[in-house]
Amino acid sequence: MRITSKGQVTIPRDIRKALGIVPSSEVEFVSEGGRIWLRKCKPDAVRGRELVERMRGRATVRLSTEEIMQLTRGSEV
């Protein structure tokens, strides 16, 4: 298998089929014991990661944990 100048490779069809990888699927590379593994990301993990990245740095007010809990539970703490 040859890597392109952009660092891309083609995942063979039988492997894509076995893993359920379709266009727009998210995958990750894992390095363990001198080997690299490719695995399909779980949909929830991808969605959560995207949400955190989108929200990172957008807070406009700093609240303590206690203040957040009061807002969550209402004024009766």
N, C-alpha and C positions, 0 to 999 in steps of 0.2 A: 504494500500500500504506500502510495506516495503522498507527501504533504505538500500543499501548494505554497506559494510565496507568502500567502496571507495566513498560513498556519492551519489551513482547512484540510479535512479528510472526508471521504465519503463513507458513511456507515453502510456496510453491506445490507442488502434488502432482508436477508433471513434474520439478521440480528435486530434490525428495526422492527420487523414483524414480531419476533419473539418478545421484545421489550414493549411493544405497543407504541413505538415512537412514530408519530405522524408529524407533518409540517406544523410548526409552531410549538411542538413539545419542548419542554425545558429538560435539559440533562445536566448532570454535573460530573466532574472528574474527581476521583478520590485516589489519593496516593497512600498505599499501605505496603510496608515491607519491600520496598523497591519495585513495586508494580503499580500500574495505573489502572483504575477501574472506571468504567463508564456506567452510569445508572440514570434511569429516568427519575426526575423529581416528582414528588407527590404534589398533586394540584394545590392542596392547602398550604404546603410549605412555600410554594412559589408565590401564591397570593399574599400570604402573610409577609414574606420578604419584600415584595413590591410595595405593599402598604407602608411598611416601616420606612423604606427608602424614600417614598413620596412624602411622608410626614416629617422626616428628619429635619431638624432645624426650624420648624415652623411655629413652635410654641412662642407665644407672645407674653405669657404671664408665668412667673415661677410660683408654684404652690408646694407647700409641704405635703407629706403623705396624709397627715391629719386633716389639712384643708381639703384635699381631694376627697377623702372619706366623708367629710361633712357635706360636700357638694353632691356626692353620690347618694348618700343616705337621707339627705334633707337636713333641716335645721335641728332635728331631734337626735342628738348624739349622746 
